[in-house]
Amino acid sequence: MLLNVTVPEGESQLAVVKEKDTQKPTVEFGYISPRKPKPGTLIKVFFDANDNVGIKSAKVEVIENGKVVATYPAFSTNPWDVKGNYFSQFTVNSSEFTLKVVVEDFYGNTAETTYEHASATTTTSSPSEGKGVCGPAALVAIALIPAFLRRRK
């Protein structure tokens, strides 16, 4: 096989595959840093993406009040691999926002995932069945505190 490619100036990508790609990529949200960002602080977003041919592009959309207010590119830590770890960094100006990660492969197949971040005052959580070990473990720890604090004579 002889391949002669002329690439115009600017950003370009070249992918050589033997057959058409019909498989959608997969994307899984990792985490943000810091976990509880304040408005105006720089945050970093980490996620994983995978495709059988490769990821052409990845971006993070910031959504506030149901509207996309900004879109930022994401970059792979190992762009030559079909499975990669991606990151993006930017500043958000709200304490409540949604991050939408969108990845696209070389054939236009896309995948997306979202992450919702609410301010600390409105976020609540509870155990799903109430059978956690934290309650009994905490009671035992509290009961043992006097034993540790008692001085030996």
C-alpha positions as CSV (number, residue, x, y, z in Angstrom):
1,M,0.0,0.0,0.0
2,L,1.3,3.4,-1.0
3,L,-0.1,6.4,0.8
4,N,0.6,10.0,-0.3
5,V,-1.0,12.5,2.1
6,T,-0.9,16.3,1.8
7,V,-1.9,17.9,5.1
8,P,-2.8,21.6,5.2
9,E,-1.3,23.9,7.8
10,G,-3.0,23.9,11.1
11,E,-4.2,21.2,13.4
12,S,-4.7,17.8,11.6
13,Q,-5.2,14.2,12.5
14,L,-4.6,11.1,10.4
15,A,-6.3,7.8,11.1
16,V,-5.9,4.7,8.9
17,V,-8.4,1.9,9.4
18,K,-9.2,-1.2,7.5
19,E,-13.0,-1.0,7.8
20,K,-15.8,1.4,8.7
21,D,-16.1,2.2,12.4
22,T,-19.7,1.7,13.6
23,Q,-18.9,1.4,17.3
24,K,-19.7,4.4,19.5
25,P,-17.0,5.6,21.8
26,T,-17.4,5.2,25.6
27,V,-16.8,7.9,28.1
28,E,-16.7,7.8,31.9
29,F,-16.4,10.8,34.1
30,G,-13.5,10.6,36.6
31,Y,-13.4,13.6,39.0
32,I,-12.9,17.3,39.3
33,S,-10.2,19.0,41.3
34,P,-10.9,20.7,43.7
35,R,-13.9,18.6,44.7
36,K,-15.8,21.7,45.9
37,P,-14.8,24.6,43.7
38,K,-15.7,28.1,44.5
39,P,-16.8,30.5,41.8
40,G,-13.9,32.0,40.0
41,T,-11.4,29.2,40.9
42,L,-9.6,27.1,38.4
43,I,-10.9,23.5,38.2
44,K,-9.4,20.5,36.5
45,V,-11.7,17.8,35.0
46,F,-10.5,14.3,34.4
47,F,-12.3,11.5,32.5
48,D,-11.6,8.3,30.5
49,A,-12.6,7.7,26.9
50,N,-12.3,4.6,24.7
51,D,-13.0,3.7,21.1
52,N,-12.0,0.9,18.8
53,V,-10.3,3.2,16.3
54,G,-9.5,6.3,18.4
55,I,-10.9,9.5,19.7
56,K,-10.9,12.5,17.3
57,S,-12.0,15.2,19.7
58,A,-13.0,15.6,23.3
59,K,-14.6,18.7,24.9
60,V,-16.2,19.8,28.2
61,E,-19.3,22.0,28.1
62,V,-20.1,24.1,31.1
63,I,-23.9,24.4,31.6
64,E,-25.5,26.9,34.0
65,N,-29.2,27.3,34.4
66,G,-29.8,24.9,31.5
67,K,-27.7,26.9,29.0
68,V,-24.2,26.1,27.7
69,V,-22.1,29.0,28.8
70,A,-18.6,27.8,27.7
71,T,-17.0,25.0,25.8
72,Y,-13.4,23.9,26.5
73,P,-11.2,21.3,24.7
74,A,-9.9,18.3,26.5
75,F,-6.5,16.7,25.9
76,S,-5.4,13.1,26.2
77,T,-2.4,12.1,28.3
78,N,-1.7,9.4,25.7
79,P,-3.2,10.5,22.4
80,W,-1.7,7.6,20.4
81,D,-3.9,5.0,22.3
82,V,-7.5,4.1,21.6
83,K,-8.2,4.2,25.3
84,G,-7.1,7.3,27.0
85,N,-7.2,9.5,30.1
86,Y,-8.3,13.1,29.3
87,F,-8.2,16.4,31.2
88,S,-9.3,19.9,30.8
89,Q,-8.9,23.0,33.0
90,F,-10.9,26.2,33.2
91,T,-12.7,28.6,35.5
92,V,-16.4,28.4,36.4
93,N,-18.3,31.4,37.7
94,S,-21.1,29.7,39.5
95,S,-21.4,27.4,42.5
96,E,-24.0,25.3,40.7
97,F,-23.2,24.0,37.3
98,T,-23.3,20.9,35.1
99,L,-20.3,19.6,33.1
100,K,-21.1,17.7,29.9
101,V,-18.2,15.7,28.4
102,V,-18.5,15.0,24.7
103,V,-16.1,12.7,22.8
104,E,-16.2,12.0,19.0
105,D,-14.4,9.3,17.1
106,F,-13.1,9.6,13.5
107,Y,-16.4,8.5,11.9
108,G,-18.6,11.0,13.8
109,N,-19.8,8.6,16.4
110,T,-20.3,10.5,19.7
111,A,-20.7,9.7,23.4
112,E,-21.3,11.9,26.3
113,T,-21.6,12.0,30.1
114,T,-22.5,14.6,32.6
115,Y,-21.5,15.7,36.1
116,E,-23.7,17.9,38.2
117,H,-22.2,20.1,40.9
118,A,-24.4,21.9,43.4
119,S,-23.4,24.2,46.2
120,A,-22.5,22.6,49.5
121,T,-25.6,24.1,51.2
122,T,-28.1,22.3,48.9
123,T,-26.3,19.0,48.5
124,T,-27.8,16.2,50.7
125,S,-27.3,12.5,50.7
126,S,-28.6,9.6,52.7
127,P,-27.8,5.8,52.8
128,S,-30.0,3.9,50.4
129,E,-31.0,1.2,52.9
130,G,-29.7,2.4,56.3
131,K,-27.6,-0.7,56.8
132,G,-24.2,1.0,56.9
133,V,-21.5,0.1,59.3
134,C,-20.7,3.7,60.2
135,G,-23.4,4.1,62.8
136,P,-22.4,1.1,65.0
137,A,-18.7,1.7,64.5
138,A,-19.1,5.3,65.6
139,L,-20.9,4.2,68.8
140,V,-18.2,1.7,69.6
141,A,-15.5,4.4,69.0
142,I,-17.3,6.9,71.3
143,A,-17.7,4.2,74.0
144,L,-13.9,3.5,73.9
145,I,-12.8,7.1,74.2
146,P,-12.9,7.2,78.1
147,A,-10.8,4.0,78.2
148,F,-8.1,5.7,76.1
149,L,-8.2,8.9,78.1
150,R,-8.1,7.2,81.5
151,R,-4.6,7.5,83.1
152,R,-3.0,4.4,84.5
153,K,-1.7,4.7,88.1
